Every structure is written in C-alpha cells, then in structure tokens.
Amino acid sequence: MMVGCAPEEMGMLNIYRVPGFRGTCKVDPKELTKYLVSQATEGNRVTQDPNDVKYQDFELDVANGPEILKEAVEDIMLQFGFSCGYKVGLVNAWTICHEREHQTYPHNHIDEENNYACVYWAQVPEGSGDLEFYPLGMPGEPIIVKPIAGQFMIFPGSVLHGVRQNLSDELRVSMSLNLIMNIRQPLTEGQKEFARDRLGIDEDIEK
C-alpha cells in the first residue's frame, strides 16, 4: 500500500511503522529466570561505568551456558528466521534484573554489529515496567508494549527504546539479544532437527 502525505500536513509526521515480531518461547520462564538471576553478578557486568546504560547489563555466555539457555535462544532465532525467510545469527546476549524503581533509559543498539534486537521476558510482575519505543525520537508519542512472561519481542536495533520504572516489589527479569540476518549462514544438523520438532518444517527447511 502506498502512503501519501497531504500538502496541508505540516510538522512532525509518523511516516512509518516499527516492524517487529512477537512470539512465545517454549522454555519454562520460571526455570530460565533462576538461571538469569544467578548471572547478575559483578563479574558479569558489561561495564563498570554507572553512567552507561549498559551498567545494568550482565553478559550471558550462551555457547557455554545450560541447555535451557541454549534452547531459549535457539527457539527465538528459529521462529524469527523462518517467519521472515532469513537465517538468524546471534551477536551477543545479556540479562537485566530490575529491582524496585529501576528502569532502562531510552537508547538504541546502533553501536552493535546487529540489525535486530530482542527482549525475552522471563519474570514481569504487575507494574514492573512496559517496553516503550520512540520511532520519532524524543519528545514524541511512544509505542507501548505490555510484557508477558514467556514471550519475546524482536525489533530493529536502531529504534530508540526503553523500559519504564519497576513499581513492584519483585524483580523484573529479562534477557536481551542482538541478532543479525545472514542468508548465507547454513543451518546445523541440530538446528534442522530442532526446527522439525518445533516448527514442523522438513523438506523445505533450507529454503
């Protein structure tokens, strides 16, 4: 569909929508939450600069992590990849555990070697903070996404986004991924088997 702009429409215009993908991950969010919380230690902190938005990020080693972590990341990438026709690769992963009154200030991922970002919600108590997108920058009306435990959201990493304050008395636990599209990246035999079991795809798995 072609979208036009009338001559009388002046000022700030919303000329595009934010493309994204939302899905449900097959792993038990409660079990994954236990592991993610265990990784929120000083030794895993991405940066020691408290003024950096990444100060609240705790690095995850997916390759050497437990099966539940590998399975979650694999499931997310396969769902996204098959939905858009590309094979998806992982750049890096981290967890964020928000205590009461913690929040993530608006930022984007343009300094990363990725073209999509993902958030998986492991534990999101009532009132623990919505995800907000600012496609037109700030100030501007945000697009608000309500988190649900066990679900994930994938979106362009270049889009400004943040998380509102946790107003609950419980931890808000999430996992974030930077993803990259690579149509030349072949699926491993393990990925093929996983895709057959999870998505019911067989003879056309490489297409």
HELIX and SHEET records of a PDB file:
HELIX    1   1 PRO A   29  SER A   38  1                                  10    
HELIX    2   2 GLU A   42  ASN A   44  5                                   3    
HELIX    3   3 VAL A   53  GLN A   56  5                                   4    
HELIX    4   4 GLU A   67  CYS A   84  1                                  18    
HELIX    5   5 GLU A  189  LEU A  199  1                                  11    
SHEET    1   A 6 PHE A  21  THR A  24  0                                        
SHEET    2   A 6 GLN A 151  PRO A 156 -1                                        
SHEET    3   A 6 TYR A 116  GLN A 123 -1                                        
SHEET    4   A 6 ARG A 172  MET A 181 -1                                        
SHEET    5   A 6 VAL A  88  HIS A  98 -1                                        
SHEET    6   A 6 PHE A  58  GLU A  59 -1                                        
SHEET    1   B 4 THR A 104  HIS A 107  0                                        
SHEET    2   B 4 HIS A 161  VAL A 163 -1                                        
SHEET    3   B 4 LEU A 131  PHE A 133 -1                                        
SHEET    4   B 4 ILE A 143  VAL A 145 -1                                        
END                                                                             
